[in-house]
């Protein structure tokens, strides 16, 4: 059996690992589905398709069939309410295209696209980590990616698997220094989920680092121009969706006000001030004293993690991405139940966790990860009448 496994090409090994993980997750999700009570999205004990297309999947369905409102919904007090502008168009329009071509219903088509891009993300993740690690560690990194606590999101009607595919591809092209090919990737990626600004920061830091290390790692003018162009493209694409929403609705703040409506149940309606959401969130969850202490400890712990020996073996570029994305989340995101899946773009960290070769350590990681899926589904997906917010 081992001999047959080792003779398989790398891509077949990756696909089999990801498929096996999806099988395990499907069993867990079906167990939750059998116990699911009637709710706003499904009847009691729904089938897999219905259970996997709850929550934000309905918003993507609205985008696919109705597009975006030109008049923003307002509360009686005049505040912008939750609406489709919070959900970017590439995933729902891709699903709609598949439905047109195949005749599939929304539930089936949305899952086909999500799972297909999940397979693609696993393949690209292997190739990305293989740039900095050996085959065995890269393959185990794929195992961790496939069974991660929030990995059920890779097989529900969400855009995360598509986002992770494009991030892995964009990071791979950056490491390969194929900056011209990177430009269309970052543009499309920026309309899957809000990633463009974080990636622009990463590319900017990548350009600066290459400039200061050009004596030992030549940075010829043609590459400089292409890298700067890719950075500019990512920056423009990152601001494009808010601009499009502003033009379509006549309110330049329509996108940010829409996003802020999702946190209004916690802290009321407030303006977005960069780097305040986590302070507000930790104060809300833990109180001002403990919240401040926990937040400072979290930031310091993450900074230290980036300089641990295992993470340093990922290389400078992947660490710059981790720092850039973390800084982006710290600037704009309000921590709540969606935090777990919004941390998914930090998947290169799994490449560091995959380096130790101790069998007990690796088995323990897998078992804990699968157990974490049960926790995520219980806390963040199952509708029990006491949910935090949509996952």
Residue, then its C-alpha position, 0 to 999 in steps of 0.5 A: x500500500x505504501x509503495x503504491x502511494x509513493x508511486x503516485x504523482x504529487x497531484x494525485x496524492x494531494x487530490x486523494x488527501x483532499x477528497x478523503x478529508x472532504x469525506x470525513x467532513x461530509x459525515x460530520x456535517x450530515x450528522x449535524x444536518x440530521x439534528x438540525x431543527x427547522x429554521x429560516x433556511x431549511x426544514x428539519x433534518x435537511x439534506x446536505x445541499x440545503x444544510x451547506x447553503x445556509x447563511x451567506x450562501x443565500x446572499x450569494x444567491x441574491x447576487x446571482x439572480x437579482x444583482x445589487x441594489x441601487x437604493x440602499x435599504x435603510x432603518x427607520x433611523x436612517x442607517x444602512x441595513x444589511x444588503x448584497x453589496x457586502x458580497x463580491x460578484x465573481x463567485x455568485x456569477x460563476x455559479x450562475x454561469x454553471x447553472x446556465x450551462x448545466x441546468x443544475x439548481x443553485x444548491x448543487x451548482x454552488x457546491x460544485x464550484x466551491x468544492x472544485x476550487x477547494x481541490x484547486x486550492x489544495x493543489x496550489x497550496x502544495x506547490x506553494x509550500x513545495x517552494x520552501x519545504x520538501x515533499x513530505x512536509x508539503x504533503x502533510x501541510x495539505x493534510x492540515x489544510x484539508x482537515x483544518x477546523x474551519x475547513x468545512x467552509x471549503x464545501x459549503x456555498x461560500x466563496x472562501x475556497x475560490x479566494x484561497x485558490x487565488x491567494x495560493x496562486x498569487x503567492x506562488x506567482x510572486x515567489x516565482x517572480x512572474x509579476x506580469x502573470x500576477x496582475x490578472x490574478x490579483x484583479x480577479x481575486x479582489x472581486x472574489x472576497x476583499x483581499x486586494x488591499x492586503x495583497x497590495x501591502x504584501x507586494x509593496x513590502x515584497x518590492x521594498x525587500x527585494x530592492x534592499x537585497x538586490x546586491x545578493x538577489x538581483x532585481x532587474x528593471x524589468x522585474x521592478x516595473x512589473x512588480x510595481x505594476x502588480x502592486x498598483x493593480x492590487x491596490x486599485x482593485x482593492x478600492x474598486x469594489x467600494x468605488x463601484x458600490x458608491x457609483x451605483x448607489x450614489x453614496x460613496x460610503x455605501x460599501x463601508x456602511x453596508x459592512x458596518x451594518x453587520x456589527x451594529x448588533x454588537x456596538x451599534x452604528x459607528x463610523x469605521x476608524x482603522x485599527x479601532x474594530x479589534x479594540x471595540x470588539x475585545x472591549x465588547x467581549x471581555x470588557x475594557x481592562x481584560x479586553x485591552x490586555x488580551x488584545x495586546x497579548x494576542x498582537x505580541x504573540x502573533x508578532x513573536x510567532x512570525x520569528x519562531x524558527x519553524x515559521x522563519x523556514x517558510x521564507x521572507x515572502x510568506x511571512x510578509x503575507x502573514x503580517x500583511x493580512x494580519x495587519x489588514x484584519x486588525x485595521x478593518x475587521x470586527x472580531x466575531x464568529x466569522x473570525x475563524x473563517x476570515x483567518x483562512x488566508x493565513x493558511x501558509x502557517x500550516x506549512x510551518x506546523x507541518x515541518x516536525x516529522x514526529x508521528x505522534x505530533x502529526x497524528x495529534x494535529x490531525x485529530x485535534x483539527x477534525x475535532x475542531x471541525x465539530x466545534x466550528x460546526x456546532x458554534x458557527x454553522x448549526x442554527x440553534x437559536x443562539x448563534x453569534x452571527x452568520x459564520 
